Amino acid sequence: MGTLYVVATPIGNLSDMSERAIATLRAVDLIAAEDTRRTRQLLNHFGIQKPMTSYHVFNERAKRDELLDAIRKSDVAIVTDAGTPGIADPARDIVRAALGAGLTVSPIPGASALSTAASASGLIDGPFIMLGFLPRSGAERRVAIGKAAASGMPLICFESPNRLVDTLEDLQTALGDRDASVMRELTKIHEEVIGGKLSQLHARFAANPARGEIVIVVAGSTSEDETEEVEAEEIVRRLLSSGMKASEAAREAATMTGLPRSDLYAIAQRLKTAWQ
């Protein structure tokens, strides 16, 4: 009986590859890779020659039984193009299937855009919400942001440079002008970590479009410094941004704040009128 090794690979700088990850990839009998061409470049860099099979979001279910059979016979590693498998990358399906079949799963930790961004933002000191890659559709993106915003917790998301400006605008609409950080090309030659208010970041990237891979970190709510009325308005704004109707937002906000539903409905109506 073999083991499924979930192996983290560098998100940019190859020097971030751990000795344990290299040793694991040298020892396994098969490597399941999100993109075998990219993984071959990584393996060549470290002088590793191993059989590979493709494993990505479009074939993970079709490959499930094949990989389970392989794990039953020998050790298999799963890697993605960059970072830790299973965090906004393929791996969840085969990991759950392997555990469900009573097979051994062993994580080989390493680089992760999520933890890298969280540590470099200076905005997270407790629980936060990971949104992963946001929907491409503007309407779906706003709903995803709005639902997360209602928690008041810090947010982390991945975004395309082509949609960065629109997403920063949607974040400001749903959250208010919070502190945030836009991180570009983490661990790579052109790495940038840029902090500021969401409005400042929006203006910066509207004037100078970004390139490369983007991670956005947004601070949590600072409602403790706000009056009760402003806090209630922020909660209603978040709920409306999640796609709720004014009456639904007022009812939910009343449960959260203890304030009269009629007052909160008036706030919801005012906000909806201002957005039109």
C-alpha positions in Angstrom: 0.0 0.0 0.0 1.4 3.4 -1.0 1.0 7.0 0.1 -0.4 10.0 -1.6 2.0 12.9 -1.0 0.6 16.4 -1.4 3.7 18.4 -2.4 3.9 22.2 -2.3 6.1 23.7 -5.1 7.5 27.3 -5.4 5.1 30.1 -6.4 7.9 31.8 -8.3 11.4 31.5 -6.8 12.7 28.0 -7.2 14.9 28.5 -4.1 11.8 28.1 -2.1 11.5 24.4 -2.9 12.2 22.5 0.3 14.7 19.7 0.6 11.9 17.4 1.8 9.8 18.2 -1.3 12.7 17.4 -3.6 13.5 14.2 -1.8 9.8 13.2 -2.0 9.5 13.8 -5.7 12.7 11.7 -6.2 11.3 8.8 -4.2 7.7 8.5 -5.5 6.8 6.2 -8.4 4.4 8.6 -10.1 3.7 12.4 -10.1 0.3 13.7 -10.9 0.8 17.3 -12.2 -1.6 20.1 -13.1 0.5 20.9 -16.1 3.1 18.2 -17.0 5.1 20.7 -19.1 5.6 23.1 -16.3 6.3 20.4 -13.8 8.8 18.9 -16.2 10.7 22.2 -16.1 10.7 22.1 -12.3 11.9 18.5 -12.2 14.6 19.1 -14.7 15.9 22.0 -12.6 16.4 19.6 -9.7 17.6 16.7 -11.8 14.5 14.5 -11.2 13.3 12.0 -13.7 9.9 10.5 -12.9 6.8 9.3 -14.8 4.0 11.9 -14.8 0.3 12.0 -15.4 -1.9 15.0 -15.9 -4.3 16.0 -13.2 -6.3 19.2 -13.4 -9.8 20.6 -12.8 -11.1 19.3 -16.1 -10.1 15.6 -15.6 -9.9 15.1 -11.8 -13.0 13.0 -11.6 -12.0 10.9 -14.6 -8.5 10.3 -13.1 -9.8 9.5 -9.6 -10.0 5.7 -10.0 -6.7 5.5 -11.9 -4.8 7.4 -9.3 -6.4 5.5 -6.4 -5.2 2.2 -8.1 -1.8 3.7 -8.4 -1.7 4.8 -4.7 -2.7 1.3 -3.6 0.3 -0.1 -5.4 3.0 2.5 -4.7 3.7 6.1 -3.7 2.2 9.0 -5.7 2.9 12.7 -5.4 0.4 15.4 -6.5 1.7 18.9 -7.5 0.2 21.9 -9.1 1.7 24.6 -11.3 2.7 26.6 -8.2 2.1 26.6 -4.5 0.2 24.2 -2.3 -2.2 21.7 -3.9 -5.8 22.0 -2.7 -5.7 25.8 -2.0 -7.4 27.3 -5.0 -5.7 24.5 -7.0 -6.6 20.9 -7.9 -6.1 18.1 -5.3 -9.2 18.2 -3.1 -11.0 15.5 -5.0 -8.2 12.9 -5.0 -7.3 13.7 -1.4 -10.9 13.1 -0.2 -11.1 10.0 -2.3 -7.9 8.6 -0.9 -8.9 9.3 2.7 -12.3 7.8 2.0 -10.6 4.6 0.7 -8.5 4.3 3.8 -5.2 5.3 2.0 -2.5 7.3 3.6 -2.2 11.0 2.7 0.9 12.9 3.7 1.3 16.7 3.2 4.7 18.1 2.2 4.4 21.8 3.2 6.0 24.7 1.4 5.2 27.8 -0.5 1.6 29.1 -0.7 0.4 32.4 -2.1 -2.2 32.5 0.6 0.2 32.4 3.6 2.7 34.5 1.8 0.2 37.3 1.2 -1.3 37.1 4.7 2.1 37.5 6.3 3.3 40.4 4.1 0.1 42.4 4.3 0.3 43.5 7.9 -3.5 43.4 7.9 -4.3 40.0 9.4 -3.9 38.9 13.0 -6.7 36.4 13.4 -9.5 34.7 11.4 -9.9 35.7 7.7 -11.9 34.6 4.7 -10.2 33.1 1.7 -12.2 33.8 -1.5 -9.7 32.1 -3.9 -10.2 33.1 -7.5 -13.2 35.4 -7.8 -15.9 34.8 -10.5 -15.2 36.5 -13.8 -18.8 37.8 -14.1 -19.1 41.2 -12.5 -22.5 40.3 -10.9 -21.3 37.0 -9.5 -18.1 38.6 -8.3 -20.1 41.3 -6.4 -22.3 38.6 -4.8 -19.3 36.6 -3.6 -17.6 39.7 -2.2 -20.9 40.9 -0.5 -21.5 37.5 1.2 -18.0 37.5 2.6 -18.1 41.2 3.6 -21.0 40.6 5.9 -18.6 38.8 8.3 -16.5 41.9 8.9 -13.4 39.7 8.7 -10.3 40.4 6.5 -10.5 39.0 3.0 -7.9 37.4 0.7 -8.5 36.8 -3.0 -6.6 36.0 -6.2 -7.3 38.1 -9.3 -6.4 38.6 -12.9 -4.6 41.9 -13.7 -7.3 42.5 -16.3 -10.0 42.5 -13.7 -8.0 44.1 -10.8 -9.5 47.6 -11.2 -13.1 46.4 -11.4 -12.5 44.1 -8.4 -11.0 46.9 -6.3 -14.1 49.0 -7.1 -16.4 46.2 -6.1 -14.5 45.7 -2.9 -14.7 49.4 -1.9 -18.5 49.4 -2.7 -19.1 46.4 -0.5 -16.6 47.1 2.3 -16.1 50.8 2.4 -12.7 52.4 2.0 -10.7 49.8 4.0 -7.0 49.4 4.2 -5.8 46.8 1.7 -2.7 45.5 -0.1 -2.2 44.5 -3.7 0.6 42.0 -4.2 2.0 41.3 -7.6 4.4 38.5 -8.7 5.1 37.3 -5.2 8.7 35.8 -4.8 9.5 36.7 -8.4 11.9 39.2 -9.9 9.2 41.9 -10.3 7.6 41.4 -6.9 5.6 44.3 -5.5 3.7 44.7 -2.3 1.6 47.9 -2.4 -0.5 49.0 0.6 -3.1 51.7 0.9 -6.8 52.4 1.0 -9.0 50.6 -1.5 -9.7 54.0 -3.2 -5.9 54.7 -3.5 -5.2 51.3 -4.9 -8.0 51.6 -7.4 -6.7 55.0 -8.6 -3.2 53.7 -8.9 -4.0 50.7 -11.0 -6.6 52.5 -13.1 -3.8 54.9 -14.1 -1.1 52.2 -14.3 -2.5 48.7 -15.2 -0.9 45.8 -13.4 0.8 42.8 -14.9 1.4 39.3 -13.5 -0.3 37.3 -10.8 -2.2 39.3 -8.3 -3.2 38.7 -4.7 -5.5 41.2 -2.8 -5.7 41.4 1.0 -8.3 43.6 2.6 -8.4 44.5 6.3 -11.3 43.6 8.5 -14.0 46.0 9.6 -13.1 48.8 12.1 -16.6 49.1 13.3 -15.4 49.5 16.9 -14.4 53.0 16.0 -17.7 53.8 14.4 -21.0 55.0 15.8 -23.9 52.6 16.0 -25.6 54.2 13.0 -22.6 54.0 10.8 -21.9 50.4 11.8 -25.5 49.5 11.0 -25.2 51.2 7.6 -22.1 49.2 6.8 -23.8 45.9 7.7 -26.8 46.8 5.5 -24.5 47.8 2.7 -22.7 44.5 2.9 -25.9 42.5 2.8 -27.2 44.4 -0.1 -24.0 43.8 -2.0 -24.5 40.1 -1.4 -27.6 40.3 -3.6 -30.3 40.6 -0.9 -33.4 42.7 -1.4 -33.9 45.7 0.9 -36.4 43.9 3.0 -34.2 40.8 3.4 -31.1 43.0 4.3 -33.2 44.9 6.9 -34.4 41.7 8.5 -31.0 40.1 8.6 -29.4 43.3 9.9 -32.0 43.6 12.6 -31.1 40.1 13.8 -27.4 41.1 13.8 -27.7 44.5 15.5 -30.9 44.5 17.5 -32.0 47.7 15.9 -35.5 48.3 14.6 -36.2 46.6 11.2 -38.0 49.8 10.0 -34.9 51.9 10.6 -32.7 49.4 8.8 -35.1 49.2 5.9 -35.0 52.9 5.5 -31.2 52.7 5.4 -31.4 49.9 2.8 -33.8 51.9 0.6 -31.5 55.0 0.8 -28.4 53.0 -0.2 -30.2 51.3 -3.1 -31.4 54.7 -4.3 -27.8 56.1 -4.1 -26.5 53.1 -6.2 -29.0 53.6 -9.0 
